[in-house]
Amino acid sequence: MDQYDSFINKKRGEDNNRFFPDDVDFVQSILAQLDYIQYKQLGNSIKGFDDFSYINEDLNTNSRVQEYVTPEVKGYIKEFSKDKEVLHQEIQKITYFKEQDKLTKEEHIDKVKERYNEMQRTYLQGLKEDIRNLD
């Protein structure tokens, strides 16, 4: 994120907000990496959900364990064991490809960048059509 912040500050200051193809590729790479991280975090949350739910239940019913757990840890466990359906809904929002969970980080980033470019081509085609049909 520091590298991205430095990049954006340079663009705003020295480059007067001018972006070139390499700049767009850099921004896409950063966004695709963030997408990958979010996908992996949600996947890990789903995988660990049942374990955290079990631990949370045990914390609430086993008085011998309760004295060894801080309120902060209890809070984390409660948070990680809350609403599995929401986790599934969130990961669906960022699942773009079949078997996405089997992609390497590099494959994920490349495919997301391809997706960005395809979305941009589609958007530009629609924009061209809109411009041609102005009254």
C-alpha positions in Angstrom: 0.0 0.0 0.0 2.9 2.3 0.7 4.2 1.7 -2.9 0.7 2.5 -4.2 0.4 5.7 -2.1 3.7 6.9 -3.3 2.7 6.2 -6.9 -0.5 8.1 -6.6 1.1 11.0 -4.9 3.7 11.2 -7.7 0.9 11.1 -10.3 -1.0 13.9 -8.5 2.1 16.0 -8.0 4.7 15.6 -10.7 2.6 14.1 -13.4 -0.5 16.3 -13.1 -2.8 13.2 -12.9 -1.6 11.9 -16.3 -1.8 8.1 -16.5 0.0 6.0 -19.1 -0.5 2.4 -20.1 2.2 1.2 -17.7 0.5 3.2 -14.9 -2.8 1.6 -15.6 -1.2 -1.8 -15.6 0.4 -1.0 -12.2 -2.9 0.1 -10.7 -4.6 -3.1 -12.1 -1.9 -5.2 -10.6 -2.4 -3.6 -7.1 -6.2 -4.0 -7.3 -5.8 -7.6 -8.5 -3.5 -8.4 -5.6 -6.0 -6.9 -3.2 -8.7 -9.0 -4.8 -6.6 -12.1 -4.3 -5.9 -11.3 -0.7 -9.6 -10.7 0.0 -10.6 -13.9 -1.8 -8.1 -15.9 0.2 -9.1 -14.3 3.5 -12.8 -15.1 2.9 -11.9 -18.6 1.9 -9.9 -19.2 5.0 -12.7 -17.7 7.1 -15.1 -20.2 5.6 -12.8 -23.1 6.1 -12.2 -22.2 9.8 -15.7 -21.2 10.6 -16.8 -24.6 12.0 -13.7 -24.7 14.2 -14.3 -21.2 15.6 -17.9 -22.0 16.1 -17.0 -25.1 18.1 -14.4 -23.1 20.2 -17.0 -20.3 20.8 -19.5 -22.8 22.0 -17.0 -24.4 24.3 -15.9 -21.0 25.7 -19.6 -20.3 26.5 -20.2 -23.6 28.3 -16.8 -24.7 29.7 -16.0 -22.7 32.8 -12.5 -24.2 33.1 -11.5 -22.7 29.7 -13.1 -19.3 30.3 -10.6 -18.2 32.9 -7.7 -18.6 30.4 -9.2 -16.6 27.6 -9.0 -12.8 27.5 -11.9 -10.7 26.4 -10.0 -9.7 23.2 -9.6 -13.4 22.2 -13.2 -14.1 23.0 -14.1 -11.2 20.7 -12.0 -12.5 17.9 -13.4 -16.0 18.2 -17.0 -14.7 18.3 -16.3 -12.6 15.2 -14.8 -15.5 13.3 -17.8 -17.8 14.2 -20.5 -15.5 13.2 -22.8 -15.9 10.2 -21.3 -18.4 7.7 -24.0 -17.5 5.1 -22.7 -13.9 5.0 -19.2 -15.3 4.3 -20.5 -17.4 1.4 -22.4 -14.4 0.0 -19.3 -12.2 0.2 -17.0 -14.7 -1.5 -19.6 -15.2 -4.3 -19.3 -11.5 -5.0 -15.6 -11.9 -5.8 -15.7 -15.3 -7.4 -15.3 -14.6 -11.1 -14.0 -17.9 -12.5 -14.6 -21.6 -12.3 -12.2 -23.3 -9.9 -10.9 -19.9 -8.8 -9.7 -21.4 -5.5 -7.3 -23.6 -7.4 -5.5 -20.6 -9.1 -2.0 -19.6 -8.0 -1.6 -16.0 -6.9 0.0 -15.1 -10.3 -2.8 -16.9 -12.2 -5.4 -15.1 -10.1 -3.9 -11.7 -10.7 -3.5 -12.3 -14.5 -7.1 -13.5 -14.8 -8.5 -10.5 -12.8 -6.5 -8.1 -14.9 -7.9 -9.8 -18.1 -11.3 -9.4 -16.6 -10.7 -5.7 -16.0 -9.6 -5.2 -19.6 -12.6 -7.0 -20.9 -14.9 -5.0 -18.7 -13.2 -1.8 -20.1 -13.6 -2.9 -23.7 -17.3 -3.7 -23.1 -17.8 -0.3 -21.4 -16.0 1.6 -24.2 -18.0 -0.2 -26.9 -21.2 0.8 -25.1 -19.9 4.4 -24.8 -19.1 4.5 -28.5 -22.7 3.4 -29.3 -24.1 6.0 -27.0 -22.1 8.7 -28.6 -23.2 7.6 -32.1 -26.8 7.8 -31.0 -26.8 11.3 -29.6 -29.7 13.4 -30.7 
